[in-house]
Amino acid sequence: MLFNPRTYDPAQFDEPTRRLLRATVDWFESRGKKALIDTYIDRAWYADFLEFAAREGLFAEFLTPSAADPDKRWDTARIAELNEILGFYGLGYWYTWQVTILGLGPVWQSENEAVRARAAKLLAEGHVMAFGLSERTHGADIYSTDMILTPDGEGGFTATGSKYYIGNGNVAGLVSVFGRRSDVEGPEGYVFFAADSRHEAYHLVKNVVNAQMYVSEFRLEDYPVRAEDVLHTGQAAFDAALNTVNVGKFNLCTASVGICEHAMYEAVTHAHNRVLYGRKVTDFPHVRRELTDAYARLVAMKLFSARAVDYFRTASPEDRRYLLFNPMTKMKVTTEGEKVIDLMWDVIAAKGFEADTYFDKAAKDIRGLPKLEGTVHVNLALILKFMGNYLFAPADYAPVPTRLDAADDAFLFRQGPARGLGAIRFHDWRAPYDRHAQLANVARFREQADGFCELLLKHAPSKEQQADLDFLLEIGQLFALIVYGQLVLEQAELTGLDADVLDQIFDALVRDFSAHATELHGKASTTEEQAAWALANVRRPVADAERAAKVWARVEALSGSYEMQP
Ligand SMILES: Cc1cc2nc3c(=O)[nH]c(=O)nc-3n(C[C@H](O)[C@H](O)[C@H](O)COP(=O)(O)OP(=O)(O)OC[C@H]3O[C@@H](n4cnc5c(N)ncnc54)[C@H](O)[C@@H]3O)c2cc1C
């Protein structure tokens, strides 16, 4: 189930893809663990990795859509695969690639042929890109940009202002920068333009983080923005920002999976070989329980992410279901990643602090993913917009198959206006639950999911509660579990997942639902009826010692099955 560099053969992809993925794994393995660890600790910029990627044409091959080069394609399935590999070796390697994706978003969505050609050429030459949206004082409030463009009277502008938290801002060949015109009020004044970090009016201020990756503050001083540098104007610039984040934030789930996988090999191997009081640490029942839980949660992260790829790739103006599954990958899979690391760290304790492990880096870096590309709150608030239609108004759609085909996901760069989310319809969430009703914990979770519908119908949040984001976010957490379970089941079916592992996953989901129901019970604004509902819907998972033992055997088998080349 887990990515293992020792046995890795991405046979599901075409030959050039396979070769590049394998070459990436081989590069990390032959460079070795000592270099990986030392450069992390020294916060050394990973020029050698970028040289490798440039030499192999890795980013150019994976990140140039067919519209820019008919011999290449933007293929979310293989992009997801590379996320996992890069996360497996470290967040920093993933991040430089991730912000290149973000930087390319406004370019590939633009009708400006000259910049598109420039970006394709820069990629082919091995450059990375950057995405200049965030500013120090404005956080998620991107409406309030202080990057000001003043018309120069010749169809262009001069841009002045600062950007903060901009990855690759130290080297990017192209930086997509978001700002607003000095002479136009409101949304019509937004502009997205392409800047060059090597230009003399581009001033790199500093790296704002204490890490190997470079997350820059930069300042533009009268930076000349020529007409041919303008990517988008007005509302389209704002939509391009949101649609870019839609494409980009999808990458966080598989990065999180990769981080957890590497950490799991280390954790299980350590615990299984450590002997205390004359017995293996993994003989303790609580240790087995924690590692089994971590494993089941990690498998669920993989299943959900993989299935979300299919909806992403099948998206069209008529099928925008990906707009729910995408923030789900972002807030749910990445927070599950935190739980997986927490569970394992509980077991390996002091070992998880040691400098020469991957684990201590994973323990820090896994925390970042839920916070980037919109926080958990922002994504939960987004997910809530879909709840009514998802639960109560299913629609007919043709079945979505597994999408590993070598297609170009062109729709991602013509997603159109970012509005109208509340009108999006979904296929019937109950169908995969019904098909797995024979599994005890799926059936039990289904009772909770039906109970949730009852809560919304009989004790719907009042007007005041709908304005109370603290209350609503808890509702969002309960809802998110139902969506999570649905795609996990769909993917389990498509891949023939072992029934014991699937039941173990739903053992965790039942407990999670109960935990969130208890949280809801404790909220100040929860009514008596809602509180009574919450307690009535706390359920115990169905225990099964034989099932747990079978899943544990899978976890145990991970011990010693992978250690990075020294
Ligand atoms: C390591 C790192 C790398 C980054 N790389 C880039 C990059 O390359 N390019 C780039 O443009 N940006 C980048 N960012 C910025 C990142 O996207 C911001 O952190 C993010 O937009 C949130 O801003 P903030 O962290 O300042 O939180 P704030 O926006 O200040 O939020 C504060 C709190 O308010 C809550 N909140 C805000 N809005 C809402 C809402 N609408 N609904 C509910 N709750 C809300 C948040 O959840 C949070 O708890 C990076 C950040 C980091 C730390």
The ligand as an ORCA input file, in Angstrom:
! r2SCAN-3c Opt
* xyz 0 1
  C       5.901     28.660      4.427
  C       4.916     29.517      3.702
  C       4.945     29.601      2.338
  C       4.028     30.412      1.638
  N       4.150     30.540      0.272
  C       3.368     31.438     -0.368
  C       3.606     31.742     -1.751
  O       4.495     31.188     -2.383
  N       2.817     32.668     -2.349
  C       1.835     33.320     -1.676
  O       1.168     34.161     -2.279
  N       1.586     33.064     -0.356
  C       2.337     32.153      0.311
  N       2.125     31.921      1.647
  C       1.066     32.660      2.357
  C      -0.096     31.775      2.794
  O      -0.862     31.460      1.689
  C      -0.844     32.538      3.887
  O      -0.268     32.077      5.069
  C      -2.327     32.289      3.879
  O      -2.902     32.990      2.815
  C      -3.031     32.681      5.167
  O      -2.606     33.915      5.603
  P      -2.120     34.071      7.113
  O      -1.293     32.872      7.440
  O      -1.462     35.380      7.265
  O      -3.442     33.992      7.991
  P      -4.586     35.121      8.121
  O      -5.199     35.328      6.787
  O      -4.034     36.295      8.837
  O      -5.642     34.388      9.023
  C      -5.711     34.515     10.451
  C      -6.816     33.617     10.971
  O      -8.083     34.025     10.429
  C      -8.747     32.932      9.826
  N      -9.456     33.347      8.611
  C      -9.028     34.239      7.674
  N      -9.949     34.364      6.690
  C     -10.964     33.532      6.991
  C     -12.207     33.198      6.340
  N     -12.574     33.766      5.178
  N     -12.996     32.272      6.927
  C     -12.622     31.679      8.090
  N     -11.473     31.968      8.748
  C     -10.652     32.872      8.213
  C      -7.629     31.980      9.458
  O      -8.083     30.650      9.410
  C      -6.621     32.166     10.577
  O      -6.924     31.342     11.681
  C       3.040     31.119      2.355
  C       2.999     31.029      3.758
  C       3.931     30.254      4.418
  C       3.887     30.224      5.913
*
